[in-house]
Amino acid sequence: MIALSRRDRVLAVALSLLAGFVDAIGFMLTGGFFVSFMSGNSTRLGVALATGERMAALAAVLIASFVGGVVLGALIGRAAGRGKRRAILALTAALLALAALLADLGAPGAAVAVVALAMGAENIFFEESGEVRLGLTYMTGRLVKIGQAIAAALSGGARWGWLPQLLLWLGLLGGAALGTLAHGLLGSDALWLAALWTLALLAFKLLAPHAEA
């Protein structure tokens, strides 16, 4: 993992868990689409366009919502200045709560689009100087880094350099498992748990304002 404080490493894993949690819920609600994994949606979009499936529109909406969330998060983050990370967490929590409300009102399609918006915004959390230092909702690159770190360890490099990368992946994996279980018990109301989890992370961040970046 890039150079992060211990507190930021905890937040990174917790946010990856959140991404996995809502991605699993979105997957269940849409019958196989994603709210945080846009590579998967891009493949689904390509297949749907080639086969003429009507579900192409859903994939396109989710991708557009995710990108819109990145734009929204970046703009709000810049406006918030030194309070950027707290603002991103507040925005993510608000969007997840809105998504849960929309689902309760019988609009699951709108709900998953708003969740994708939230996941796009979440990825701005570790943005610095206009560049995202650490992606939180996609893990293919993370798996590549795990492999690179293992190779480095076998070649005499840092023995445990792969562990922080693995923890991020495990966070997403564990979140997906928990999201599946929560959806089985609560249905779309599991999105309220995601909003509460994000609020808990915001409280964690507020308790350490000196660590804001």
C-alpha positions as a Markdown table, in Angstrom:
| # | Residue | x | y | z |
|---|---|---|---|---|
| 1 | Met | 0.0 | 0.0 | 0.0 |
| 2 | Ile | 1.2 | 3.5 | -0.6 |
| 3 | Ala | 2.6 | 5.4 | 2.4 |
| 4 | Leu | -0.3 | 5.8 | 4.8 |
| 5 | Ser | -0.7 | 6.4 | 8.5 |
| 6 | Arg | -2.0 | 3.5 | 10.6 |
| 7 | Arg | -5.3 | 5.4 | 11.0 |
| 8 | Asp | -5.6 | 5.9 | 7.2 |
| 9 | Arg | -4.9 | 2.2 | 6.6 |
| 10 | Val | -7.8 | 1.3 | 8.9 |
| 11 | Leu | -10.0 | 3.7 | 7.1 |
| 12 | Ala | -8.9 | 2.3 | 3.7 |
| 13 | Val | -9.8 | -1.2 | 4.7 |
| 14 | Ala | -13.1 | 0.0 | 6.3 |
| 15 | Leu | -14.0 | 1.8 | 3.1 |
| 16 | Ser | -13.1 | -1.2 | 1.0 |
| 17 | Leu | -15.4 | -3.3 | 3.2 |
| 18 | Leu | -18.2 | -0.7 | 2.6 |
| 19 | Ala | -17.6 | -1.0 | -1.2 |
| 20 | Gly | -17.9 | -4.8 | -1.1 |
| 21 | Phe | -21.0 | -4.6 | 1.1 |
| 22 | Val | -23.0 | -2.3 | -1.2 |
| 23 | Asp | -21.7 | -4.0 | -4.3 |
| 24 | Ala | -23.1 | -7.3 | -3.1 |
| 25 | Ile | -26.4 | -5.7 | -2.3 |
| 26 | Gly | -26.5 | -4.0 | -5.7 |
| 27 | Phe | -25.6 | -7.3 | -7.4 |
| 28 | Met | -28.6 | -8.9 | -5.7 |
| 29 | Leu | -31.0 | -6.1 | -6.4 |
| 30 | Thr | -30.1 | -5.8 | -10.1 |
| 31 | Gly | -29.6 | -9.5 | -10.9 |
| 32 | Gly | -26.0 | -9.3 | -11.7 |
| 33 | Phe | -24.8 | -5.7 | -12.0 |
| 34 | Phe | -22.5 | -3.8 | -9.8 |
| 35 | Val | -22.5 | -0.4 | -8.0 |
| 36 | Ser | -18.8 | -0.1 | -7.4 |
| 37 | Phe | -17.1 | -2.5 | -9.9 |
| 38 | Met | -17.3 | -0.6 | -13.2 |
| 39 | Ser | -15.1 | -3.0 | -15.1 |
| 40 | Gly | -17.7 | -5.7 | -14.6 |
| 41 | Asn | -20.5 | -3.3 | -15.7 |
| 42 | Ser | -18.4 | -2.3 | -18.8 |
| 43 | Thr | -18.1 | -5.9 | -19.8 |
| 44 | Arg | -21.8 | -6.4 | -19.2 |
| 45 | Leu | -22.6 | -3.3 | -21.3 |
| 46 | Gly | -20.4 | -4.6 | -24.2 |
| 47 | Val | -22.1 | -8.0 | -24.1 |
| 48 | Ala | -25.5 | -6.5 | -23.9 |
| 49 | Leu | -24.9 | -4.1 | -26.9 |
| 50 | Ala | -23.6 | -7.0 | -29.0 |
| 51 | Thr | -26.6 | -9.3 | -28.1 |
| 52 | Gly | -29.2 | -6.6 | -28.1 |
| 53 | Glu | -30.2 | -7.1 | -24.4 |
| 54 | Arg | -32.3 | -4.4 | -22.9 |
| 55 | Met | -30.2 | -4.5 | -19.7 |
| 56 | Ala | -27.6 | -2.5 | -21.5 |
| 57 | Ala | -29.3 | 0.6 | -20.3 |
| 58 | Leu | -28.9 | -0.4 | -16.7 |
| 59 | Ala | -25.2 | -0.9 | -17.1 |
| 60 | Ala | -24.8 | 2.4 | -18.8 |
| 61 | Val | -26.8 | 4.2 | -16.1 |
| 62 | Leu | -24.6 | 2.7 | -13.4 |
| 63 | Ile | -21.4 | 3.6 | -15.1 |
| 64 | Ala | -22.6 | 7.2 | -15.7 |
| 65 | Ser | -23.7 | 7.5 | -12.1 |
| 66 | Phe | -20.3 | 6.2 | -10.8 |
| 67 | Val | -18.5 | 8.8 | -13.0 |
| 68 | Gly | -20.9 | 11.5 | -11.8 |
| 69 | Gly | -20.1 | 10.5 | -8.2 |
| 70 | Val | -16.4 | 11.0 | -8.9 |
| 71 | Val | -17.1 | 14.4 | -10.4 |
| 72 | Leu | -19.4 | 15.4 | -7.5 |
| 73 | Gly | -16.9 | 14.1 | -4.9 |
| 74 | Ala | -14.0 | 15.9 | -6.5 |
| 75 | Leu | -15.9 | 19.2 | -6.6 |
| 76 | Ile | -17.1 | 19.0 | -3.0 |
| 77 | Gly | -13.7 | 17.9 | -1.8 |
| 78 | Arg | -12.1 | 20.9 | -3.4 |
| 79 | Ala | -14.7 | 23.2 | -1.9 |
| 80 | Ala | -14.2 | 21.7 | 1.5 |
| 81 | Gly | -10.4 | 22.3 | 1.5 |
| 82 | Arg | -8.7 | 20.7 | 4.5 |
| 83 | Gly | -12.0 | 19.1 | 5.5 |
| 84 | Lys | -12.2 | 17.2 | 2.3 |
| 85 | Arg | -12.1 | 13.7 | 3.7 |
| 86 | Arg | -14.8 | 14.5 | 6.3 |
| 87 | Ala | -16.9 | 16.0 | 3.5 |
| 88 | Ile | -16.5 | 12.9 | 1.3 |
| 89 | Leu | -17.6 | 10.7 | 4.1 |
| 90 | Ala | -20.6 | 12.9 | 4.8 |
| 91 | Leu | -21.5 | 13.0 | 1.2 |
| 92 | Thr | -21.2 | 9.2 | 0.9 |
| 93 | Ala | -23.4 | 8.6 | 4.0 |
| 94 | Ala | -26.0 | 11.0 | 2.7 |
| 95 | Leu | -26.2 | 9.4 | -0.7 |
| 96 | Leu | -26.4 | 5.9 | 0.8 |
| 97 | Ala | -29.2 | 7.1 | 3.1 |
| 98 | Leu | -31.0 | 8.5 | 0.1 |
| 99 | Ala | -30.6 | 5.3 | -1.8 |
| 100 | Ala | -32.0 | 3.3 | 1.2 |
| 101 | Leu | -35.0 | 5.7 | 1.3 |
| 102 | Leu | -35.6 | 5.3 | -2.5 |
| 103 | Ala | -35.6 | 1.6 | -2.1 |
| 104 | Asp | -38.1 | 1.8 | 0.7 |
| 105 | Leu | -40.3 | 3.9 | -1.5 |
| 106 | Gly | -40.3 | 1.2 | -4.2 |
| 107 | Ala | -37.7 | 2.7 | -6.6 |
| 108 | Pro | -34.9 | 0.1 | -6.5 |
| 109 | Gly | -33.6 | 1.2 | -9.9 |
| 110 | Ala | -33.1 | 4.8 | -8.7 |
| 111 | Ala | -31.6 | 3.4 | -5.4 |
| 112 | Val | -28.8 | 1.4 | -7.1 |
| 113 | Ala | -28.0 | 4.4 | -9.3 |
| 114 | Val | -27.6 | 6.6 | -6.2 |
| 115 | Val | -25.4 | 3.9 | -4.6 |
| 116 | Ala | -23.2 | 3.9 | -7.7 |
| 117 | Leu | -23.0 | 7.7 | -7.3 |
| 118 | Ala | -21.9 | 7.2 | -3.7 |
| 119 | Met | -19.2 | 4.7 | -4.6 |
| 120 | Gly | -17.8 | 7.1 | -7.2 |
| 121 | Ala | -17.6 | 9.8 | -4.6 |
| 122 | Glu | -15.9 | 7.5 | -2.1 |
| 123 | Asn | -13.0 | 7.0 | -4.4 |
| 124 | Ile | -12.0 | 10.6 | -3.9 |
| 125 | Phe | -11.3 | 10.0 | -0.3 |
| 126 | Phe | -7.5 | 9.5 | -0.9 |
| 127 | Glu | -7.2 | 12.1 | -3.7 |
| 128 | Glu | -4.2 | 14.4 | -3.4 |
| 129 | Ser | -3.2 | 17.1 | -5.9 |
| 130 | Gly | -5.8 | 16.0 | -8.3 |
| 131 | Glu | -4.7 | 12.3 | -8.3 |
| 132 | Val | -6.4 | 9.4 | -6.6 |
| 133 | Arg | -3.6 | 7.8 | -4.5 |
| 134 | Leu | -5.6 | 4.7 | -3.6 |
| 135 | Gly | -8.7 | 3.3 | -5.3 |
| 136 | Leu | -11.2 | 1.8 | -2.9 |
| 137 | Thr | -13.8 | 0.0 | -5.0 |
| 138 | Tyr | -11.8 | -1.9 | -7.5 |
| 139 | Met | -9.3 | -4.7 | -6.7 |
| 140 | Thr | -7.7 | -6.0 | -10.0 |
| 141 | Gly | -4.8 | -3.5 | -9.6 |
| 142 | Arg | -4.6 | -4.4 | -5.9 |
| 143 | Leu | -4.2 | -8.1 | -6.8 |
| 144 | Val | -1.4 | -7.1 | -9.2 |
| 145 | Lys | 0.3 | -5.3 | -6.4 |
| 146 | Ile | 0.0 | -8.3 | -4.1 |
| 147 | Gly | 1.7 | -10.4 | -6.7 |
| 148 | Gln | 4.5 | -7.8 | -7.2 |
| 149 | Ala | 5.0 | -7.5 | -3.4 |
| 150 | Ile | 5.2 | -11.3 | -3.1 |
| 151 | Ala | 7.8 | -11.4 | -5.9 |
| 152 | Ala | 9.7 | -8.7 | -4.1 |
| 153 | Ala | 9.6 | -10.6 | -0.8 |
| 154 | Leu | 10.9 | -13.7 | -2.5 |
| 155 | Ser | 13.7 | -11.7 | -4.0 |
| 156 | Gly | 14.9 | -10.3 | -0.7 |
| 157 | Gly | 12.7 | -7.3 | -0.4 |
| 158 | Ala | 10.2 | -6.4 | 2.3 |
| 159 | Arg | 9.0 | -9.7 | 3.8 |
| 160 | Trp | 5.5 | -8.5 | 4.6 |
| 161 | Gly | 5.0 | -5.8 | 2.0 |
| 162 | Trp | 2.1 | -7.7 | 0.4 |
| 163 | Leu | 0.1 | -7.8 | 3.6 |
| 164 | Pro | -1.4 | -4.2 | 3.5 |
| 165 | Gln | -2.5 | -4.9 | -0.1 |
| 166 | Leu | -4.1 | -8.2 | 1.0 |
| 167 | Leu | -6.0 | -6.5 | 3.8 |
| 168 | Leu | -7.6 | -4.2 | 1.3 |
| 169 | Trp | -8.7 | -7.1 | -0.9 |
| 170 | Leu | -9.9 | -9.0 | 2.2 |
| 171 | Gly | -11.9 | -5.9 | 3.2 |
| 172 | Leu | -13.8 | -5.9 | -0.1 |
| 173 | Leu | -14.3 | -9.7 | 0.0 |
| 174 | Gly | -15.5 | -9.6 | 3.6 |
| 175 | Gly | -17.8 | -6.7 | 2.8 |
| 176 | Ala | -19.3 | -8.6 | -0.1 |
| 177 | Ala | -20.0 | -11.6 | 2.1 |
| 178 | Leu | -21.6 | -9.4 | 4.8 |
| 179 | Gly | -23.6 | -7.6 | 2.2 |
| 180 | Thr | -25.0 | -10.8 | 0.8 |
| 181 | Leu | -26.0 | -12.0 | 4.3 |
| 182 | Ala | -27.5 | -8.6 | 5.2 |
| 183 | His | -29.5 | -8.6 | 2.0 |
| 184 | Gly | -30.8 | -12.0 | 2.7 |
| 185 | Leu | -32.0 | -10.9 | 6.1 |
| 186 | Leu | -33.1 | -7.3 | 5.4 |
| 187 | Gly | -33.5 | -7.0 | 1.6 |
| 188 | Ser | -32.8 | -3.4 | 0.4 |
| 189 | Asp | -33.0 | -2.2 | 4.0 |
| 190 | Ala | -29.4 | -3.4 | 4.3 |
| 191 | Leu | -28.5 | -0.1 | 2.6 |
| 192 | Trp | -29.4 | 1.6 | 5.9 |
| 193 | Leu | -26.6 | -0.4 | 7.5 |
| 194 | Ala | -24.2 | 0.9 | 4.9 |
| 195 | Ala | -25.2 | 4.5 | 5.6 |
| 196 | Leu | -24.7 | 3.9 | 9.4 |
| 197 | Trp | -21.3 | 2.4 | 8.8 |
| 198 | Thr | -20.2 | 5.4 | 6.8 |
| 199 | Leu | -21.5 | 7.7 | 9.6 |
| 200 | Ala | -19.4 | 5.7 | 12.0 |
| 201 | Leu | -16.3 | 6.2 | 9.9 |
| 202 | Leu | -17.2 | 9.9 | 9.8 |
| 203 | Ala | -17.3 | 10.0 | 13.6 |
| 204 | Phe | -14.0 | 8.2 | 13.7 |
| 205 | Lys | -12.5 | 10.9 | 11.4 |
| 206 | Leu | -14.1 | 13.7 | 13.4 |
| 207 | Leu | -12.4 | 12.3 | 16.6 |
| 208 | Ala | -9.0 | 12.9 | 14.9 |
| 209 | Pro | -9.3 | 16.3 | 13.1 |
| 210 | His | -5.5 | 16.8 | 13.4 |
| 211 | Ala | -5.1 | 13.8 | 11.0 |
| 212 | Glu | -7.2 | 15.5 | 8.2 |
| 213 | Ala | -5.5 | 15.7 | 4.9 |
